[in-house]
Amino acid sequence: MEERPRQMDARTYLPVLMQLLDEGRQVTLTVTGGSMTPFLVHGRDAICFSRPKEPLRRGDMAFFRRTDGSYIMHRVCRVSPEGYFLVGDAQQAVEGPVAPEQVFAVVTKVRRKGNWIGPEDAWWRFFAGPWLWLLPWTPSSSTKSWVVLRVMTPSCAPAKAPSWPKVLWRSLAVF
């Protein structure tokens, strides 16, 4: 008989997964929800996570528990003395400060489109770096449109480079 994944309420199984984390194990979950789109897609992708071994940095994907008891996995966009500020890749609203004690895991690798990738992957680095920088300029996730960057090569670069905001504006194409 073929084993099929089961869906359960997070409040039921996450305490068990936290116990596994306390034992030093890595845990894998299928992504649910759309807040990390386009990097991670609901039902298609999975995350592997473990207890943080060091303080989180900008770009890390952290699993934390909100004060209302809900569990969330988002990306760290800012670290301050007050705590961490996190945002989903498909969101513009930043949440925080989140106390370090609320963070119980950090994502160590993801299964994206069927392939396991880690922090050394180009897509991982893009969403941990430039994507966070672009979030203020992306349309809201409700419009289902995305920002695409054109790469300027030396052969198409203007002789006299315009100011950075003009280069950025001309390089963004929203569709």
C-alpha positions in Angstrom: 0.0 0.0 0.0 1.3 3.5 -1.0 1.9 5.9 1.9 0.3 9.3 1.3 1.1 12.5 3.2 -1.4 13.6 5.8 -2.5 17.1 6.6 -2.9 17.9 10.3 -3.4 21.1 12.3 0.0 22.7 13.1 -0.9 23.0 16.8 -1.2 19.2 16.9 2.1 18.2 15.4 4.5 21.1 15.9 5.0 20.3 19.6 6.1 16.8 18.6 8.4 18.3 15.9 9.9 20.7 18.5 10.7 17.7 20.7 12.6 16.2 17.7 14.5 19.5 17.3 15.4 19.4 21.0 16.9 16.0 20.3 19.2 17.6 17.7 17.3 16.3 14.7 16.4 18.0 11.4 12.7 18.1 10.5 11.1 18.4 7.1 7.6 19.9 6.4 5.7 20.5 3.2 5.1 24.3 2.7 1.6 25.4 3.4 0.4 28.9 2.6 1.5 31.4 0.0 3.5 34.0 2.0 6.8 32.7 0.7 5.8 32.6 -2.9 7.5 32.8 -5.4 10.5 31.1 -3.7 8.4 28.4 -2.0 5.0 27.3 -3.3 2.2 25.9 -1.2 1.9 22.1 -1.5 4.8 21.8 -4.0 7.9 22.6 -1.9 9.2 21.5 1.5 11.6 22.9 4.1 14.1 21.2 6.3 14.9 23.0 9.5 16.8 22.6 12.8 17.5 24.6 15.9 19.5 27.7 15.3 23.2 27.3 16.2 24.0 31.0 16.0 22.1 34.3 15.9 20.0 34.8 12.8 21.1 37.1 10.0 19.3 39.0 7.3 18.1 36.6 4.7 17.7 33.6 7.0 14.4 31.8 7.0 13.2 31.4 10.5 10.4 29.4 12.0 8.8 31.2 15.0 5.8 31.2 17.2 3.7 34.3 17.4 2.4 35.5 20.7 -1.1 34.3 19.6 0.3 30.8 19.4 0.4 30.5 15.5 3.5 29.1 13.8 5.1 31.1 11.0 8.1 30.6 8.7 9.3 33.9 7.2 12.6 35.5 6.1 14.6 37.8 8.4 14.8 41.2 6.8 16.3 43.1 9.7 18.1 42.4 13.0 18.1 44.9 15.8 18.7 45.0 19.6 14.9 44.7 20.0 14.7 41.4 18.0 14.2 40.1 14.5 12.0 41.7 11.9 10.6 39.1 9.4 8.6 39.2 6.1 7.2 36.7 3.7 8.7 36.8 0.2 5.2 37.6 -1.2 4.5 40.2 1.4 5.4 43.8 2.1 4.2 44.1 5.7 7.2 43.5 8.1 6.5 41.7 11.4 8.5 42.5 14.5 10.2 42.7 16.6 10.2 39.0 17.2 12.1 38.0 20.3 14.9 35.5 19.8 13.1 33.2 22.3 10.1 33.0 19.8 12.4 31.6 17.1 12.6 27.8 17.4 14.2 26.8 14.1 16.1 28.0 11.0 15.6 26.6 7.5 18.8 24.7 6.4 17.6 23.5 3.0 14.5 23.5 0.8 13.0 21.2 -1.8 12.0 23.6 -4.6 10.4 22.2 -7.7 11.5 18.7 -6.6 15.2 19.5 -6.0 16.9 20.0 -2.7 18.9 23.2 -2.5 20.8 25.1 0.2 22.2 28.5 1.0 24.8 28.1 -1.8 22.2 27.9 -4.5 21.7 31.0 -6.7 17.9 31.2 -6.1 18.4 30.9 -2.4 20.9 33.8 -2.5 18.7 35.9 -4.7 15.7 35.7 -2.3 18.0 36.2 0.7 19.6 39.3 -0.8 18.3 41.3 -3.7 14.7 40.1 -3.3 14.6 41.6 0.2 16.0 44.8 -1.1 13.3 44.9 -3.8 10.3 44.1 -1.6 9.3 47.8 -1.1 9.0 48.1 -4.9 7.1 44.9 -5.6 3.3 45.0 -6.1 1.1 43.5 -3.4 0.7 39.8 -3.6 -3.1 40.3 -4.2 -2.3 41.7 -7.7 -0.5 38.5 -8.6 2.2 40.5 -10.5 5.9 40.3 -10.0 8.9 42.5 -10.5 11.5 41.3 -13.0 15.0 42.7 -13.3 16.7 43.1 -16.6 20.5 42.5 -16.4 22.5 45.3 -18.0 25.6 44.0 -19.7 28.5 46.3 -20.6 27.4 46.3 -24.3 24.0 47.8 -23.5 25.1 50.1 -20.6 24.7 53.8 -21.4 27.9 55.8 -22.1 27.0 58.2 -19.3 25.4 56.3 -16.5 22.2 58.0 -15.1 21.7 58.2 -11.4 21.0 55.0 -9.5 17.2 55.6 -9.1 16.8 56.1 -12.8 18.8 52.9 -13.6 16.6 51.0 -11.1 13.4 52.4 -12.5 14.3 51.6 -16.1 15.5 48.1 -15.1 12.2 47.1 -13.5 9.5 45.7 -15.7 6.2 45.0 -14.0 3.8 42.6 -15.8 
